[in-house]
Amino acid sequence: MAVDNVPPLTSDSPSGLAAVEREISRACRDARRERASVTLVAVSKTFDADAIEPVIHAGQRVFGENRVQEAKSKWPDLMAKHQGLALHLIGPLQSNKAKEAVALFDAIHSVDRASLCEALAKEIVKQDRHPELFVQLNTGEEPQKAGIAPADADAFIASCRDVYGLRISGLMCIPPVEDPPAPHFALTAKIAARNGLKLLSMGMSADFETAIQLGATHVRVGSAIFGHR
């Protein structure tokens, strides 16, 4: 079972992190996978540096943010204070923020359109910095959500590679809230496999165990660690 009774206060975040780690380890054992095959991305969006520090001190090193501007306001100082941190952008990225995103983030999970590919390709060459790139799928084809429709995924991935010269490492998906997540995770894994992509960013606080069973290499967990926003 995923962690349901998440701590309401950020002061309890180390215990939330420990509980999530136990659940990830259990899910990996059940799936006969090595614990090291799953990266926990602790989603720290909306939490300030004082709330994040206890989680860093508890041993967490990979964090996720939704917005470039928010990340810029807190992470440069945290990274200067703590060695070995990695920062992932898990929210939508505007093309005009590509320069800042390439400079700040170690991974970008939301590649989803040609204009963004063009902007990222330009900045990657200019900065000689190569964040891991994930194509975001809209597996539920929800009109309010960003992401590539599954039927268009193969062509888009090929375009990322062949037209823009991007190194795509994996896929990311966010299933519709009202749907069972497993079919969406399975579809994402199938598309990744046929395109030779090894990384799968799937699963959040409520469903990361299911995602691990279906091959997730990155799980994005916020409320189960930091508490409700």
Secondary structure, DSSP 4 states (H G I P E B T S, - for coil): ----S--SSGGGHHHHHHHHHHHHHHHHHHTT--GGG-EEEEE-TT--HHHHHHHHHTT--EEEES-HHHHHHHHHHHHHHSTT-EEEE-S---GGGHHHHHHH-SEEEEE-SHHHHHHHHHHHHHHT---EEEEEE-TT--TTS-SB-GGGHHHHHHHHHHTT---EEEEEE---TTS-SHHHHHHHHHHHHHTT--EEE---TTTHHHHHHTT-SEEEE-HHHH---
